[in-house]
């Protein structure tokens, strides 16, 4: 009996480690270099071994972090629906699932309203679940929707540094899915998001044009593509004018701090230590309101600009085109449910509203 090729030996060993529970979901597997040294093979061989396991959906590579174990789809009864759909065995239900992290803002409400409108026009019933920014709840919701036999899902991922492996598995298995507002950088999937970079760049450029030089950047800690892109847009506005960026004026709040209701206290302390700040850009309306209240309580004059309408006097803002985002989202989901799969990211332009 011929021995297995070396790359297949590596794959079999990794499969055994996972089956035995030695490597578990979320664990990092040895790198290409480590495997090459252990098995005394070239890195091309070890790379091919890992690529094969990734194509099976057993592993996933996260850029800059390494390669990690994903739970096999067949280990979850809920994911049986994916395989049945791929085999053409499942009868369409006419239902799609919408997964939201929160329903705290008017922006959230506009997204739900527009998605329901376009889903209904396309002949689909919409099922809504809110995860309350819990990745564990996000997993439960996804698996619940799969058990109920939805034809596809629209997901606003929770604010975490690493995306939920349940979303990764949906994408790898080509289950009809559109991510809205955020996107996966490492895995090609369908997504619709606003032009965060250029929107922020225009807003901050407006403040610089008015003569502000000490501008605060106030954001949750940068854990996802939205905050990352808005930070990038902030930087681009300064670089365009060859102005140095002072990261001492950046206030990045831990998600736990915001969830615990301590954001305004932290922002007050941040501003009190930096009297040179004359303007601030906030990445969302929740933080904008905290800054607004903090400034009022301090009797301080500060010009504010934010993403999305804050419903506050004299605060300019970037307006997202939520209706167009939702129209495209439902259209792209329907495309997949009708058997076509050409994963892509669509970026929707924004507009800047000046409230002098």
C-alpha positions in Angstrom: 0.0 0.0 0.0 1.4 3.3 -1.0 2.0 5.9 1.7 0.1 9.1 1.6 1.6 12.2 0.0 3.3 14.4 2.6 0.8 17.2 2.5 -2.0 14.6 3.0 -0.2 13.2 6.0 -0.1 16.7 7.6 -3.8 17.1 6.8 -4.7 13.7 8.4 -2.7 14.5 11.5 -4.5 17.9 11.9 -7.9 16.2 11.4 -7.0 13.6 14.1 -6.0 16.4 16.5 -9.3 18.1 16.0 -11.3 14.9 16.3 -9.6 14.1 19.5 -10.3 17.5 20.9 -6.6 18.4 21.2 -7.2 21.2 18.7 -10.5 22.9 19.4 -12.6 25.5 17.7 -10.7 28.8 17.7 -7.3 27.3 18.4 -4.4 28.4 16.3 -2.8 25.6 14.3 0.9 25.5 13.6 2.2 27.9 10.9 3.5 26.8 7.5 7.0 27.2 8.8 6.4 25.2 12.0 4.8 22.4 10.1 7.6 22.4 7.5 10.1 22.0 10.3 8.2 19.3 12.1 7.5 17.2 9.1 10.8 18.1 7.3 9.1 19.2 4.2 9.1 22.5 2.2 6.9 25.4 3.2 5.1 24.9 -0.2 4.0 21.4 1.0 2.9 22.6 4.4 1.1 25.6 2.8 -0.8 23.3 0.4 -1.8 21.1 3.3 -3.4 24.1 5.2 -5.0 25.5 2.0 -6.7 22.1 1.4 -8.1 22.2 5.0 -9.3 25.8 4.5 -11.1 24.8 1.3 -12.9 22.1 3.3 -14.0 24.7 5.8 -12.1 23.0 8.6 -9.6 25.9 9.0 -9.7 29.7 8.4 -6.8 32.1 8.0 -7.0 35.5 9.7 -4.6 37.9 8.1 -1.8 39.0 10.5 -3.0 36.5 13.2 -2.6 33.0 11.8 -4.7 29.9 10.9 -7.4 28.8 13.2 -9.7 25.8 13.7 -13.3 26.2 12.6 -15.9 23.7 13.9 -16.8 21.3 11.1 -20.2 22.2 9.6 -21.4 18.7 10.1 -20.8 18.9 13.8 -23.6 21.3 14.1 -27.1 20.0 13.3 -28.1 23.5 12.2 -25.6 23.5 9.4 -27.2 20.5 7.8 -29.4 23.0 6.1 -26.4 24.5 4.3 -25.5 21.1 2.8 -29.0 20.3 1.9 -29.4 23.7 0.1 -26.2 23.0 -1.8 -27.5 19.6 -2.8 -30.7 21.1 -4.0 -32.7 19.1 -1.4 -34.3 22.0 0.5 -37.6 23.5 -0.5 -37.5 27.3 -0.3 -39.3 28.8 2.6 -39.8 32.4 1.3 -38.2 33.7 4.5 -35.0 35.6 5.2 -33.3 36.3 8.5 -32.1 39.7 9.6 -29.6 39.8 12.5 -29.0 43.2 14.2 -26.6 44.0 17.1 -28.9 46.7 18.5 -32.0 48.8 17.9 -30.9 51.8 19.9 -30.7 54.5 17.1 -32.9 55.9 14.4 -30.3 54.7 11.9 -31.0 51.1 13.1 -34.7 51.7 12.7 -34.3 53.1 9.2 -32.3 50.0 8.2 -35.0 47.7 9.4 -37.7 49.7 7.7 -36.0 49.7 4.4 -34.9 46.1 4.5 -38.5 45.0 5.3 -39.8 47.2 2.4 -37.5 45.7 -0.2 -37.8 42.2 1.1 -41.6 42.4 1.0 -41.5 43.8 -2.5 -39.4 40.9 -3.6 -41.9 38.4 -2.0 -39.9 37.5 1.1 -41.1 37.4 4.7 -38.5 39.0 7.1 -37.6 37.4 10.4 -35.8 39.8 12.8 -33.5 39.0 15.8 -31.4 41.3 17.9 -28.1 40.1 19.4 -27.4 43.0 21.8 -23.8 43.0 20.8 -23.3 39.4 22.0 -21.2 37.2 19.7 -22.6 34.1 21.6 -26.1 35.3 20.9 -25.2 36.0 17.3 -24.1 32.3 16.9 -27.4 31.1 18.5 -29.5 33.4 16.2 -27.7 32.2 13.0 -28.1 28.5 14.0 -31.8 29.1 14.9 -32.4 30.7 11.5 -30.8 27.8 9.8 -32.9 25.3 11.8 -36.0 27.3 10.7 -34.9 26.9 7.1 -34.5 30.6 6.0 -33.4 31.0 2.4 -30.8 33.6 3.3 -29.5 36.0 5.9 -28.6 39.7 6.2 -26.2 40.3 9.1 -24.9 43.3 10.9 -21.9 41.7 12.7 -21.4 42.6 16.4 -18.5 44.9 17.3 -15.7 42.5 17.9 -12.1 42.2 16.7 -12.5 38.7 15.3 -15.7 37.8 13.3 -17.9 35.1 14.5 -16.9 31.7 13.1 -20.6 31.0 12.4 -20.5 33.9 9.9 -17.2 32.6 8.5 -18.8 29.1 8.0 -21.8 30.6 6.2 -19.5 32.4 3.8 -17.2 29.4 3.2 -20.3 27.2 2.5 -21.7 29.9 0.1 -24.9 30.1 2.0 -26.9 33.1 0.8 -25.6 35.9 3.0 -25.0 39.7 2.8 -23.1 41.6 5.5 -24.4 45.1 5.9 -22.4 48.0 7.3 -19.3 45.9 7.9 -17.3 43.4 5.8 -14.8 40.5 6.1 -11.4 41.5 5.0 -9.9 38.0 5.0 -12.8 36.2 3.2 -14.5 37.2 0.0 -18.2 37.5 0.7 -21.2 39.7 -0.2 -21.3 43.0 1.7 -22.8 46.5 1.5 -21.3 49.4 3.4 -21.1 53.2 3.4 -18.1 55.2 2.0 -16.7 55.6 5.5 -13.3 56.8 4.4 -14.4 59.6 2.1 -17.3 60.6 4.3 -15.0 61.1 7.3 -12.3 62.7 5.2 -14.8 65.4 3.9 -16.2 66.1 7.4 -12.7 66.5 9.0 -11.5 68.6 6.1 -14.5 70.9 6.8 -13.2 71.4 10.4 -9.7 72.0 9.1 -10.9 74.5 6.6 -12.6 76.4 9.4 -9.3 76.8 11.2 -9.5 74.0 13.7 -6.1 72.3 14.2 -6.5 70.4 17.5 -9.3 68.0 16.5 -10.2 65.1 18.7 -11.1 61.7 17.2 -13.6 60.0 19.5 -14.5 56.3 18.8 -15.0 52.9 20.3 -11.7 51.0 20.2 -11.0 50.1 16.6 -12.2 46.5 16.4 -14.0 46.3 13.1 -14.0 47.6 9.5 -16.3 50.6 10.2 -14.2 52.2 12.9 -11.0 51.3 11.0 -12.2 53.0 7.9 -13.4 56.1 9.7 -10.1 56.4 11.5 -8.4 56.1 8.1 -10.6 58.9 6.7 -9.7 61.1 9.6 -6.0 60.5 9.0 -6.4 61.2 5.2 -7.8 64.6 5.9 -4.7 65.6 7.8 -2.3 64.0 5.3 -4.0 65.8 2.4 -2.9 69.1 4.0 0.5 67.8 5.2 -0.5 68.3 8.8 0.9 66.0 11.4 -1.6 63.7 13.3 -1.5 64.0 17.1 -2.7 60.6 18.4 -2.8 62.2 21.9 -6.0 63.8 20.7 -7.6 60.3 20.0 -10.0 59.0 22.6 -10.6 55.3 21.9 -13.1 53.8 24.3 -13.2 50.1 25.2 -16.5 48.5 24.3 -17.0 47.4 27.9 -16.7 51.0 29.1 -19.4 52.1 26.7 -21.7 49.1 27.6 -21.2 49.9 31.3 -22.5 53.5 30.8 -19.1 55.1 31.7 -18.3 56.7 28.3 -19.3 60.2 29.2 -17.2 60.1 32.4 -14.2 59.0 30.3 -14.8 61.6 27.7 -15.1 64.4 30.3 -11.8 63.4 31.8 -10.2 63.2 28.3 -11.4 66.7 27.3 -10.5 68.2 30.7 -6.8 67.2 30.2 -6.7 68.7 26.7 -7.9 72.3 26.7 -6.3 72.9 23.3 -9.1 70.8 21.6 -11.5 73.1 19.7 -13.4 70.5 17.6 -14.2 66.8 17.7 -15.2 64.1 15.2 -17.2 61.2 16.7 -17.7 58.0 14.7 -21.4 57.5 15.8 -24.3 59.4 17.3 -24.2 57.7 20.6 -20.7 59.0 21.3 -21.6 62.4 19.8 -24.4 62.8 22.4 -22.0 61.9 25.2 -19.5 64.5 24.0 -22.2 67.1 23.6 -23.4 66.5 27.2 -19.9 66.5 28.6 -19.0 69.8 26.8 -22.2 71.4 28.1 -21.6 70.3 31.7 -18.0 71.7 31.4 -19.2 75.1 30.0 -16.9 74.6 27.1 -17.2 75.6 23.4 -16.5 72.7 21.0 -17.5 72.2 17.4 -18.8 68.7 16.8 -19.1 66.6 13.6 -20.4 63.0 13.6 -21.6 60.1 11.5 -25.4 60.0 11.1 -27.9 62.6 12.2 -27.5 63.3 15.9 -30.6 65.4 16.4 -28.5 68.0 18.2 -28.4 71.8 17.4 -25.4 73.0 15.3 -23.8 69.6 14.9 -22.9 68.8 11.3 -23.0 65.2 10.2 -22.4 62.6 7.5 -25.6 61.1 6.2 -25.6 57.5 5.0 -27.9 56.4 2.2 -29.6 53.7 4.2 -32.4 53.1 1.7 -30.0 52.5 -1.2 -27.8 50.2 1.0 -30.9 48.1 1.9 -32.1 48.0 -1.7 -28.7 46.7 -2.8 -28.5 44.3 0.1 -31.9 42.6 -0.7 -31.0 42.5 -4.4 -27.6 40.8 -3.7 -29.3 38.3 -1.4 -31.9 37.5 -4.0 -29.1 36.9 -6.5 -27.6 34.2 -4.3 -30.9 32.6 -3.5 -31.5 32.3 -7.2 -28.3 30.3 -7.7 -25.8 32.9 -8.7 -22.7 33.5 -6.5 -20.2 36.3 -7.4 -19.1 37.6 -4.0 -18.3 41.4 -3.9 -18.2 44.4 -1.7 -20.4 47.4 -2.7 -19.6 50.8 -1.2 -22.4 53.4 -1.2 -21.6 57.1 -1.3 -22.5 59.4 1.6 -23.3 63.1 1.9 -22.1 65.8 4.3 -24.7 68.0 6.0 -23.5 71.3 7.4 -25.4 72.6 10.4 -23.7 76.0 11.0 
